[in-house]
Amino acid sequence: MITIPDNVATLLNDDGASKVLTTVAEDGVPHSIVVGSIMAPDSQTICAAEILMKKTAKNLETNKNIAVLCLKGTESYLVNATVVERQTEGELFESVAAQMKKAGLPMSALWIFKPTAIFDQSAAENAGTQIA
């Protein structure tokens, strides 16, 4: 099991960071969207609120592999992960739903992912290096 390094978790949990979720459709075509709600609730999990995710949600149901690119300034990480579940209730769901409600965003579900590999994609010598 992959443990998310602290610096990666910090960036994933940073509201000012840009986060791009890439899924793959049944026909093999990638689909990327900006998802500000992506976060790391613990050291082995990332999640994303389902808000207006029609094509992405369909892709997540048929292909469990995803990629999340998180960046801020010259710091950037790529997290490859797999779908664990789609929650519509529970403690984490309720917590994230409350945050989304404050932002005026209607959340219909919470997608839970387990990282399979993490790469440093920062603008530095380590770019492309697997770190977890």
N, CA, C and O of each residue as an XYZ file, in Angstrom:
528
protein
N       0.843     -1.186      0.000
C       0.000      0.000      0.000
C       0.886      1.247      0.000
O       1.864      1.324      0.744
N       0.537      2.210     -0.833
C       1.287      3.461     -0.971
C       0.915      4.418      0.157
O      -0.262      4.583      0.479
N       1.922      5.042      0.748
C       1.694      6.105      1.719
C       1.995      7.425      1.032
O       3.061      7.590      0.439
N       1.072      8.355      1.110
C       1.237      9.660      0.481
C       2.253     10.469      1.289
O       2.035     10.710      2.476
N       3.360     10.894      0.669
C       4.331     11.726      1.393
C       3.678     13.020      1.895
O       2.738     13.528      1.284
N       4.185     13.541      3.005
C       3.602     14.733      3.624
C       3.512     15.917      2.666
O       2.498     16.615      2.639
N       4.573     16.152      1.873
C       4.556     17.304      0.962
C       3.484     17.149     -0.116
O       2.901     18.142     -0.550
N       3.220     15.929     -0.549
C       2.180     15.670     -1.545
C       0.802     15.880     -0.912
O      -0.066     16.518     -1.508
N       0.605     15.345      0.295
C      -0.673     15.522      0.993
C      -0.953     17.003      1.246
O      -2.088     17.457      1.102
N       0.074     17.744      1.620
C      -0.096     19.185      1.861
C      -0.589     19.881      0.605
O      -1.490     20.717      0.670
N      -0.002     19.540     -0.548
C      -0.433     20.171     -1.793
C      -1.835     19.717     -2.197
O      -2.636     20.526     -2.666
N      -2.137     18.431     -2.018
C      -3.485     17.934     -2.330
C      -4.547     18.627     -1.471
O      -5.671     18.838     -1.926
N      -4.197     18.976     -0.245
C      -5.140     19.602      0.684
C      -5.134     21.126      0.631
O      -5.860     21.779      1.380
N      -4.317     21.690     -0.254
C      -4.198     23.137     -0.390
C      -5.309     23.661     -1.311
O      -5.348     23.321     -2.494
N      -6.205     24.484     -0.768
C      -7.302     25.034     -1.566
C      -6.805     25.920     -2.707
O      -7.529     26.135     -3.679
N      -5.582     26.435     -2.601
C      -5.027     27.298     -3.643
C      -4.316     26.549     -4.754
O      -3.897     27.157     -5.740
N      -4.172     25.242     -4.611
C      -3.505     24.439     -5.641
C      -4.493     24.070     -6.741
O      -5.687     23.912     -6.485
N      -3.999     23.937     -7.946
C      -4.825     23.445     -9.055
C      -4.737     21.932     -9.070
O      -3.660     21.366     -8.879
N      -5.884     21.266     -9.300
C      -5.945     19.805     -9.283
C      -6.728     19.338    -10.496
O      -7.868     19.749    -10.714
N      -6.101     18.471    -11.284
C      -6.713     17.967    -12.509
C      -6.892     16.461    -12.375
O      -5.938     15.736    -12.091
N      -8.118     15.999    -12.580
C      -8.451     14.577    -12.517
C      -8.612     14.062    -13.949
O      -9.389     14.606    -14.734
N      -7.866     13.007    -14.273
C      -7.960     12.394    -15.594
C      -8.510     10.989    -15.451
O      -8.008     10.178    -14.673
N      -9.567     10.716    -16.231
C     -10.169      9.396    -16.307
C     -10.059      8.934    -17.754
O      -9.658      9.697    -18.632
N     -10.423      7.668    -17.993
C     -10.379      7.129    -19.348
C     -11.722      6.482    -19.660
O     -12.222      5.662    -18.890
N     -12.297      6.857    -20.794
C     -13.587      6.313    -21.225
C     -13.422      4.878    -21.723
O     -12.304      4.410    -21.940
N     -14.544      4.192    -21.901
C     -14.528      2.808    -22.385
C     -13.793      2.657    -23.717
O     -13.171      1.628    -23.979
N     -13.873      3.691    -24.555
C     -13.216      3.626    -25.863
C     -11.744      4.028    -25.812
O     -11.089      4.141    -26.848
N     -11.219      4.247    -24.583
C      -9.800      4.540    -24.406
C      -9.426      6.005    -24.489
O      -8.246      6.344    -24.397
N     -10.407      6.886    -24.663
C     -10.129      8.312    -24.787
C     -10.017      8.937    -23.389
O     -10.938      8.807    -22.582
N      -8.886      9.620    -23.091
C      -8.745     10.284    -21.787
C      -9.670     11.489    -21.682
O     -10.022     12.112    -22.683
N     -10.055     11.803    -20.446
C     -10.944     12.932    -20.157
C     -10.426     13.595    -18.880
O     -10.356     12.952    -17.833
N     -10.063     14.873    -18.961
C      -9.510     15.591    -17.813
C     -10.407     16.756    -17.419
O     -10.948     17.464    -18.269
N     -10.553     16.940    -16.099
C     -11.323     18.062    -15.565
C     -10.599     18.634    -14.346
O      -9.859     17.932    -13.657
N     -10.827     19.909    -14.100
C     -10.320     20.547    -12.881
C     -11.283     20.210    -11.755
O     -12.493     20.393    -11.891
N     -10.744     19.712    -10.630
C     -11.572     19.327     -9.486
C     -10.955     19.922     -8.216
O     -10.027     19.357     -7.638
N     -11.486     21.064     -7.798
C     -10.946     21.736     -6.625
C     -11.160     20.990     -5.326
O     -10.485     21.264     -4.334
N     -12.101     20.037     -5.318
C     -12.425     19.313     -4.081
C     -11.514     18.121     -3.811
O     -11.688     17.444     -2.797
N     -10.556     17.844     -4.680
C      -9.656     16.710     -4.435
C      -8.864     16.983     -3.167
O      -8.356     18.086     -2.964
N      -8.762     15.957     -2.307
C      -8.019     16.089     -1.053
C      -7.514     14.735     -0.593
O      -7.924     13.693     -1.104
N      -6.619     14.770      0.379
C      -6.081     13.558      0.998
C      -6.548     13.530      2.450
O      -5.924     14.158      3.305
N      -7.647     12.805      2.751
C      -8.157     12.780      4.127
C      -7.274     11.991      5.080
O      -7.357     12.175      6.294
N      -6.422     11.107      4.542
C      -5.441     10.392      5.353
C      -4.253     10.043      4.464
O      -4.254     10.369      3.277
N      -3.247      9.389      5.020
C      -1.994      9.151      4.301
C      -2.065      8.065      3.235
O      -1.078      7.823      2.541
N      -3.212      7.405      3.092
C      -3.328      6.342      2.095
C      -4.556      6.495      1.199
O      -4.924      5.572      0.472
N      -5.188      7.674      1.258
C      -6.438      7.872      0.533
C      -6.496      9.254     -0.084
O      -6.036     10.227      0.514
N      -7.061      9.343     -1.284
C      -7.466     10.631     -1.830
C      -8.943     10.523     -2.186
O      -9.463      9.427     -2.397
N      -9.606     11.660     -2.250
C     -11.027     11.646     -2.588
C     -11.373     12.887     -3.394
O     -10.623     13.862     -3.421
N     -12.521     12.827     -4.047
C     -13.005     13.949     -4.842
C     -14.520     13.985     -4.769
O     -15.182     12.955     -4.895
N     -15.063     15.172     -4.566
C     -16.513     15.343     -4.538
C     -17.056     15.241     -5.957
O     -16.474     15.779     -6.899
N     -18.171     14.549     -6.094
C     -18.848     14.468     -7.389
C     -19.810     15.647     -7.489
O     -20.882     15.655     -6.883
N     -19.396     16.636     -8.269
C     -20.187     17.844     -8.502
C     -20.202     18.063    -10.007
O     -19.173     18.395    -10.594
N     -21.351     17.881    -10.633
C     -21.472     18.069    -12.082
C     -20.498     17.184    -12.872
O     -19.997     17.608    -13.914
N     -20.229     15.997    -12.409
C     -19.275     15.078    -13.044
C     -20.002     14.030    -13.878
O     -19.958     12.850    -13.530
N     -20.641     14.399    -14.921
C     -21.397     13.415    -15.691
C     -20.491     12.429    -16.430
O     -20.577     11.223    -16.199
N     -19.637     12.921    -17.305
C     -18.745     12.055    -18.083
C     -17.700     11.391    -17.176
O     -17.406     10.205    -17.318
N     -17.151     12.166    -16.253
C     -16.135     11.625    -15.345
C     -16.697     10.489    -14.497
O     -16.054      9.449    -14.358
N     -17.892     10.674    -13.927
C     -18.507      9.621    -13.105
C     -18.740      8.355    -13.925
O     -18.515      7.246    -13.439
N     -19.184      8.518    -15.150
C     -19.387      7.356    -16.029
C     -18.059      6.643    -16.272
O     -17.992      5.415    -16.232
N     -17.008      7.416    -16.525
C     -15.689      6.819    -16.733
C     -15.199      6.087    -15.482
O     -14.609      5.011    -15.584
N     -15.441      6.663    -14.311
C     -15.001      6.047    -13.055
C     -15.710      4.720    -12.799
O     -15.157      3.834    -12.148
N     -16.915      4.585    -13.304
C     -17.655      3.338    -13.142
C     -17.117      2.228    -14.035
O     -17.196      1.053    -13.679
N     -16.569      2.592    -15.196
C     -16.134      1.578    -16.168
C     -14.629      1.344    -16.187
O     -14.180      0.268    -16.583
N     -13.837      2.338    -15.764
C     -12.385      2.194    -15.729
C     -11.900      2.736    -14.392
O     -11.996      3.936    -14.137
N     -11.391      1.881    -13.556
C     -11.051      2.241    -12.175
C      -9.724      2.983    -12.032
O      -9.395      3.432    -10.935
N      -8.956      3.123    -13.113
C      -7.660      3.807    -13.046
C      -7.805      5.289    -13.330
O      -8.473      5.690    -14.283
N      -7.165      6.106    -12.483
C      -7.214      7.556    -12.636
C      -5.812      8.132    -12.456
O      -4.882      7.452    -12.023
N      -5.700      9.409    -12.804
C      -4.494     10.182    -12.515
C      -4.940     11.540    -11.995
O      -5.890     12.133    -12.505
N      -4.244     12.023    -10.975
C      -4.496     13.359    -10.439
C      -3.196     14.138    -10.513
O      -2.182     13.728     -9.947
N      -3.230     15.259    -11.212
C      -2.095     16.162    -11.264
C      -2.428     17.340    -10.373
O      -3.448     18.003    -10.557
N      -1.561     17.598     -9.404
C      -1.763     18.668     -8.433
C      -0.579     19.624     -8.556
O       0.572     19.189     -8.547
N      -0.855     20.917     -8.671
C       0.249     21.855     -8.863
C      -0.029     23.213     -8.257
O      -1.172     23.660     -8.158
N       1.054     23.853     -7.857
C       0.999     25.223     -7.344
C       2.390     25.810     -7.546
O       3.371     25.318     -6.988
N       2.462     26.848     -8.335
C       3.770     27.415     -8.656
C       4.602     26.394     -9.416
O       4.137     25.824    -10.402
N       5.825     26.159     -8.964
C       6.696     25.186     -9.634
C       6.613     23.802     -9.001
O       7.259     22.867     -9.475
N       5.820     23.659     -7.927
C       5.653     22.364     -7.258
C       4.502     21.597     -7.890
O       3.411     22.139     -8.071
N       4.745     20.335     -8.226
C       3.721     19.539     -8.895
C       3.941     18.059     -8.630
O       5.077     17.585     -8.592
N       2.837     17.328     -8.445
C       2.890     15.880     -8.227
C       1.803     15.204     -9.043
O       0.713     15.748     -9.220
N       2.106     14.023     -9.535
C       1.140     13.191    -10.248
C       0.858     11.978     -9.384
O       1.775     11.251     -9.003
N      -0.419     11.759     -9.076
C      -0.826     10.602     -8.280
C      -1.653      9.686     -9.183
O      -2.725     10.067     -9.653
N      -1.147      8.485     -9.419
C      -1.943      7.459    -10.089
C      -2.684      6.715     -8.994
O      -2.121      6.451     -7.931
N      -3.942      6.373     -9.241
C      -4.748      5.731     -8.209
C      -5.844      4.883     -8.847
O      -6.063      4.917    -10.058
N      -6.522      4.127     -7.997
C      -7.657      3.323     -8.447
C      -8.875      3.638     -7.582
O      -8.755      3.996     -6.411
N     -10.035      3.497     -8.188
C     -11.300      3.725     -7.477
C     -11.492      2.637     -6.427
O     -11.336      1.450     -6.713
N     -11.829      3.050     -5.220
C     -12.186      2.127     -4.148
C     -13.707      2.041     -4.051
O     -14.285      0.955     -4.019
N     -14.340      3.215     -4.004
C     -15.800      3.235     -3.900
C     -16.353      4.627     -4.169
O     -15.630      5.624     -4.181
N     -17.648      4.651     -4.381
C     -18.417      5.893     -4.511
C     -19.354      5.941     -3.310
O     -20.263      5.121     -3.185
N     -19.120      6.920     -2.421
C     -19.920      7.042     -1.204
C     -21.058      8.036     -1.383
O     -20.907      9.069     -2.035
N     -22.186      7.707     -0.799
C     -23.314      8.640     -0.754
C     -23.789      8.853      0.691
O     -24.815      9.487      0.938
N     -23.026      8.315      1.620
C     -23.303      8.502      3.049
C     -22.050      8.146      3.827
O     -21.094      7.603      3.272
N     -22.062      8.452      5.103
C     -20.927      8.131      5.961
C     -20.236      9.381      6.467
O     -20.526     10.490      6.020
N     -19.322      9.193      7.398
C     -18.661     10.307      8.079
C     -17.868     11.193      7.119
O     -18.019     12.415      7.143
N     -17.021     10.588      6.272
C     -16.226     11.385      5.335
C     -17.128     12.089      4.321
O     -16.922     13.261      4.008
N     -18.127     11.366      3.812
C     -19.082     11.966      2.878
C     -19.727     13.195      3.500
O     -19.766     14.254      2.874
N     -20.229     13.073      4.713
C     -20.921     14.184      5.385
C     -19.987     15.370      5.613
O     -20.392     16.521      5.449
N     -18.747     15.095      5.987
C     -17.771     16.150      6.230
C     -17.478     16.940      4.954
O     -17.484     18.171      4.963
N     -17.220     16.222      3.857
C     -16.922     16.890      2.589
C     -18.173     17.592      2.057
O     -18.074     18.700      1.530
N     -19.339     16.972      2.185
C     -20.591     17.581      1.726
C     -20.847     18.913      2.443
O     -21.329     19.867      1.831
N     -20.525     18.975      3.732
C     -20.703     20.218      4.486
C     -19.782     21.312      3.948
O     -20.184     22.471      3.836
N     -18.546     20.938      3.615
C     -17.599     21.907      3.034
C     -18.109     22.407      1.682
O     -18.038     23.600      1.390
N     -18.615     21.502      0.873
C     -19.112     21.868     -0.453
C     -20.364     22.738     -0.353
O     -20.553     23.656     -1.152
N     -21.209     22.450      0.622
C     -22.428     23.240      0.809
C     -22.074     24.686      1.149
O     -22.709     25.617      0.652
N     -21.055     24.875      2.002
C     -20.608     26.230      2.351
C     -20.148     26.992      1.109
O     -20.292     28.212      1.029
N     -19.597     26.263      0.147
C     -19.119     26.880     -1.093
C     -20.231     27.003     -2.136
O     -20.002     27.511     -3.234
N     -21.432     26.540     -1.791
C     -22.557     26.616     -2.714
C     -22.497     25.583     -3.827
O     -23.039     25.797     -4.911
N     -21.840     24.466     -3.558
C     -21.678     23.419     -4.564
C     -22.454     22.167     -4.163
O     -22.185     21.594     -3.107
N     -23.404     21.734     -4.977
C     -24.215     20.552     -4.647
C     -23.450     19.256     -4.932
O     -23.185     18.933     -6.090
N     -23.105     18.534     -3.902
C     -22.344     17.289     -4.031
C     -23.305     16.103     -4.021
O     -24.131     15.974     -3.117
N     -23.194     15.241     -5.027
C     -24.072     14.073     -5.081
C     -23.403     12.809     -4.568
O     -24.089     11.859     -4.190
N     -22.061     12.781     -4.549
C     -21.337     11.607     -4.064
C     -19.897     11.993     -3.780
O     -19.454     13.093     -4.110
N     -19.181     11.073     -3.164
C     -17.758     11.247     -2.887
C     -17.021     10.029     -3.417
O     -17.322      8.902     -3.024
N     -16.066     10.243     -4.301
C     -15.255      9.156     -4.857
C     -14.010      8.972     -4.008
O     -13.312      9.936     -3.694
N     -13.740      7.735     -3.642
C     -12.583      7.384     -2.816
C     -11.584      6.622     -3.693
O     -11.958      5.706     -4.425
N     -10.310      7.014     -3.606
C      -9.254      6.404     -4.416
C      -8.078      5.987     -3.535
O      -7.798      6.621     -2.518
N      -7.394      4.913     -3.936
C      -6.150      4.482     -3.292
C      -5.007      4.716     -4.268
O      -5.059      4.237     -5.400
N      -3.979      5.443     -3.852
C      -2.838      5.689     -4.730
C      -2.095      4.398     -5.086
O      -1.950      3.501     -4.256
N      -1.630      4.323     -6.331
C      -0.831      3.179     -6.785
C       0.600      3.602     -7.108
O       1.505      2.767     -7.118
N       0.809      4.885     -7.371
C       2.153      5.429     -7.629
C       2.068      6.949     -7.542
O       1.043      7.546     -7.871
N       3.167      7.569     -7.090
C       3.216      9.030     -6.990
C       4.542      9.488     -7.593
O       5.600      8.928     -7.307
N       4.458     10.523     -8.440
C       5.627     11.042     -9.138
C       5.800     12.528     -8.838
O       4.827     13.277     -8.749
N       7.055     12.937     -8.686
C       7.379     14.354     -8.561
C       7.380     14.922     -9.977
O       8.150     14.464    -10.821
N       6.542     15.895    -10.247
C       6.481     16.534    -11.568
C       6.835     18.016    -11.472
O       6.512     18.811    -12.354
N       7.510     18.365    -10.369
C       7.890     19.751    -10.145
C       8.923     20.216    -11.176
O       9.621     19.406    -11.787
N       9.004     21.529    -11.352
C       9.984     22.104    -12.268
C      11.345     22.104    -11.584
O      11.827     23.138    -11.121
N      11.953     20.925    -11.532
C      13.245     20.751    -10.869
C      13.913     19.479    -11.397
O      13.353     18.780    -12.241
N      15.083     19.195    -10.905
C      15.855     18.027    -11.364
C      15.124     16.694    -11.176
O      15.346     15.757    -11.943
N      14.263     16.602    -10.173
C      13.576     15.344     -9.875
C      12.336     15.102    -10.735
O      11.650     14.097    -10.549
N      12.038     15.999    -11.669
C      10.831     15.855    -12.492
C      10.769     14.469    -13.118
O      11.719     14.015    -13.755
N       9.621     13.801    -12.924
C       9.414     12.473    -13.479
C       9.852     11.342    -12.567
O       9.680     10.174    -12.914
N      10.410     11.659    -11.419
C      10.889     10.648    -10.484
C       9.742     10.099     -9.653
O       8.954     10.863     -9.097
N       9.645      8.770     -9.565
C       8.636      8.157     -8.707
C       9.080      8.301     -7.264
O      10.202      7.934     -6.915
N       8.191      8.843     -6.409
C       8.540      9.075     -5.006
C       7.744      8.197     -4.053
O       8.030      8.174     -2.856
N       6.756      7.477     -4.555
C       5.996      6.534     -3.714
C       5.305      5.536     -4.628
O       4.605      4.643     -4.151
